[in-house]
């Protein structure tokens, strides 16, 4: 259950198309279907257009869900003088097709447009319209519009009618008003709520996985990123678990710089002489860090090597700081993710994380002035100092040692391709989902390595969210 106090973590301002697609998908996963969202958006659009009092109304509707929003609005305005010009042909979304079939039962004039000539044949409708509504292209469109969209936008520009864009303006259509759904996508928009649950925005969900891209078929070795894991000495397995987590999350090359060798052929071992990492190793570590996209540090390190991590982090463009490296002074790269559990948070940030979820989130947000912080717990909390996100995936059987090392490696791999905040959010979600899958399969007695095969399944297999 989402508490009312969680509203303070609701993001405001312009939302990117990528983030809005993630929020939409999260809403669907929470039980709010695309048709429900479309109905709410269209109803809001109809009310907004009606309030302008400038009929007759002309709707220009595309084949995607933005076009579906316009079709819903036209249905709600069927008691007015309404004409719909809709793009005809293949490629219509299922939801848009559904709305077009529904509109056929209303006293609304619907005219298919297949080519520029079809559009110019309706020039008189543009001249007589009091209000033209642009529902041609939504947030998913890219590049310059094709015909007949260009012709429709051009005809609209010549009309004296008041012009309204639904959610985002189609290139070439210059609106007098923009009605955005849920959050604005461009400056100057009026915003209408469409019933997206708060949890869809402040909780990590399957929609966030839309930010993760599969490799291009032409990708070469190294395109997935190179991760260097620095750790080991007192504890030998931790850096290798982190390295395997990075590989399973998509990194192409993973090196383990450690005094401890383990025969893991998937990982490249960089030997550091001695029993612990010391100042004598710093120059070699700097050399390795220069070729890495991300450095993961602290796993199995012990408490005798911290000064080396502090100095090494200064040379790193990106770092994930975990486990024994989470102590004062904090190692700090140009861009850093910190992944503490509650005890490490206390040690690293000199404050106790409250038990109350709201107070805990505020503490993480305040601590994130140092970098992006992922506080692990029954509910993970992630913040970059401006945004706060909650992750509710996971399982009680994940209390076994080593799962946090794998999480650090997953975060490191994602950090090669994504900004710190997004990488931390998705790493927490995927690691927790993998643990849930293991629990479902075996019930208990989990080995940390049981997570590894599940990680790519959760990360790259897109879920059905309808």
Beta strands, then each sheet from edge to edge (+ up, - down):
strand 1: 57-61
strand 2: 82-87
strand 3: 109-113
strand 4: 131-135
strand 5: 162-166
strand 6: 177-181
strand 7: 190-192
strand 8: 226-230
strand 9: 253-258
strand 10: 268-271
strand 11: 294-297
strand 12: 318-321
strand 13: 335-338
strand 14: 372-375
strand 15: 380-383
strand 16: 388-391
sheet 1: 3+ 2+ 1+ 4+ 5+ 6+ 7+
sheet 2: 10+ 9+ 8+ 11+ 12+ 13+ 14+ 15- 16+
end
